[in-house]
Amino acid sequence: MAKLKLGPIEDDKPVKLTIELPAAVHRDLIAYARAHAAESGLNEALPPERLIPRMVEQFMASDRGFARTRR
């Protein structure tokens, strides 16, 4: 299995957001959650709402243009 970019997910106090996703994106998130659980040794997959914040965080951290604007 390929190494996933998303590492362990820590518990943190969340801020609630409501978003709409295309059905295909939601299906892909569920599939990703299953792969993440298998790679992380979890008994069951995390719900997509637990994955999304970490994915967005990693996306922003890897965006060089965003990093330049924050300096």
Rosetta constraint file for C-alpha pairs under 8 A:
AtomPair CA 3 CA 39 HARMONIC 7.89 0.50
AtomPair CA 4 CA 36 HARMONIC 7.09 0.50
AtomPair CA 4 CA 39 HARMONIC 7.94 0.50
AtomPair CA 6 CA 36 HARMONIC 7.52 0.50
AtomPair CA 6 CA 54 HARMONIC 7.26 0.50
AtomPair CA 6 CA 55 HARMONIC 6.86 0.50
AtomPair CA 6 CA 58 HARMONIC 7.94 0.50
AtomPair CA 7 CA 40 HARMONIC 7.97 0.50
AtomPair CA 8 CA 40 HARMONIC 7.21 0.50
AtomPair CA 9 CA 50 HARMONIC 7.72 0.50
AtomPair CA 9 CA 51 HARMONIC 7.61 0.50
AtomPair CA 9 CA 54 HARMONIC 7.23 0.50
AtomPair CA 21 CA 25 HARMONIC 6.28 0.50
AtomPair CA 21 CA 26 HARMONIC 6.34 0.50
AtomPair CA 22 CA 26 HARMONIC 6.46 0.50
AtomPair CA 23 CA 27 HARMONIC 6.21 0.50
AtomPair CA 24 CA 28 HARMONIC 6.21 0.50
AtomPair CA 25 CA 29 HARMONIC 6.14 0.50
AtomPair CA 26 CA 30 HARMONIC 6.31 0.50
AtomPair CA 26 CA 48 HARMONIC 7.67 0.50
AtomPair CA 27 CA 31 HARMONIC 6.29 0.50
AtomPair CA 28 CA 32 HARMONIC 6.01 0.50
AtomPair CA 29 CA 33 HARMONIC 6.01 0.50
AtomPair CA 29 CA 48 HARMONIC 5.82 0.50
AtomPair CA 29 CA 51 HARMONIC 7.92 0.50
AtomPair CA 30 CA 34 HARMONIC 6.36 0.50
AtomPair CA 30 CA 47 HARMONIC 7.33 0.50
AtomPair CA 30 CA 48 HARMONIC 6.23 0.50
AtomPair CA 31 CA 35 HARMONIC 6.36 0.50
AtomPair CA 32 CA 36 HARMONIC 5.98 0.50
AtomPair CA 33 CA 37 HARMONIC 6.07 0.50
AtomPair CA 33 CA 45 HARMONIC 5.23 0.50
AtomPair CA 33 CA 46 HARMONIC 5.86 0.50
AtomPair CA 33 CA 47 HARMONIC 6.98 0.50
AtomPair CA 33 CA 48 HARMONIC 6.71 0.50
AtomPair CA 33 CA 51 HARMONIC 7.27 0.50
AtomPair CA 34 CA 38 HARMONIC 6.24 0.50
AtomPair CA 34 CA 44 HARMONIC 7.46 0.50
AtomPair CA 34 CA 45 HARMONIC 4.99 0.50
AtomPair CA 34 CA 46 HARMONIC 7.73 0.50
AtomPair CA 35 CA 39 HARMONIC 6.17 0.50
AtomPair CA 35 CA 45 HARMONIC 7.99 0.50
AtomPair CA 36 CA 40 HARMONIC 5.91 0.50
AtomPair CA 36 CA 45 HARMONIC 7.17 0.50
AtomPair CA 37 CA 41 HARMONIC 5.83 0.50
AtomPair CA 37 CA 42 HARMONIC 4.76 0.50
AtomPair CA 37 CA 43 HARMONIC 6.95 0.50
AtomPair CA 37 CA 44 HARMONIC 6.14 0.50
AtomPair CA 37 CA 45 HARMONIC 4.93 0.50
AtomPair CA 37 CA 46 HARMONIC 7.13 0.50
AtomPair CA 38 CA 42 HARMONIC 6.33 0.50
AtomPair CA 38 CA 43 HARMONIC 7.92 0.50
AtomPair CA 38 CA 45 HARMONIC 7.95 0.50
AtomPair CA 46 CA 50 HARMONIC 6.29 0.50
AtomPair CA 46 CA 51 HARMONIC 7.19 0.50
AtomPair CA 47 CA 51 HARMONIC 7.04 0.50
AtomPair CA 48 CA 52 HARMONIC 6.18 0.50
AtomPair CA 49 CA 53 HARMONIC 7.30 0.50
AtomPair CA 50 CA 54 HARMONIC 7.55 0.50
AtomPair CA 51 CA 55 HARMONIC 6.21 0.50
AtomPair CA 52 CA 56 HARMONIC 6.10 0.50
AtomPair CA 53 CA 57 HARMONIC 6.05 0.50
AtomPair CA 54 CA 58 HARMONIC 6.16 0.50
AtomPair CA 55 CA 59 HARMONIC 6.09 0.50
AtomPair CA 56 CA 60 HARMONIC 6.17 0.50
AtomPair CA 57 CA 61 HARMONIC 6.16 0.50
AtomPair CA 58 CA 62 HARMONIC 6.19 0.50
AtomPair CA 59 CA 63 HARMONIC 6.28 0.50
AtomPair CA 60 CA 66 HARMONIC 6.79 0.50
AtomPair CA 60 CA 67 HARMONIC 7.91 0.50
AtomPair CA 61 CA 67 HARMONIC 7.26 0.50
AtomPair CA 63 CA 67 HARMONIC 6.37 0.50
AtomPair CA 64 CA 68 HARMONIC 6.24 0.50
AtomPair CA 65 CA 69 HARMONIC 6.48 0.50
AtomPair CA 66 CA 70 HARMONIC 6.38 0.50
AtomPair CA 67 CA 71 HARMONIC 6.61 0.50
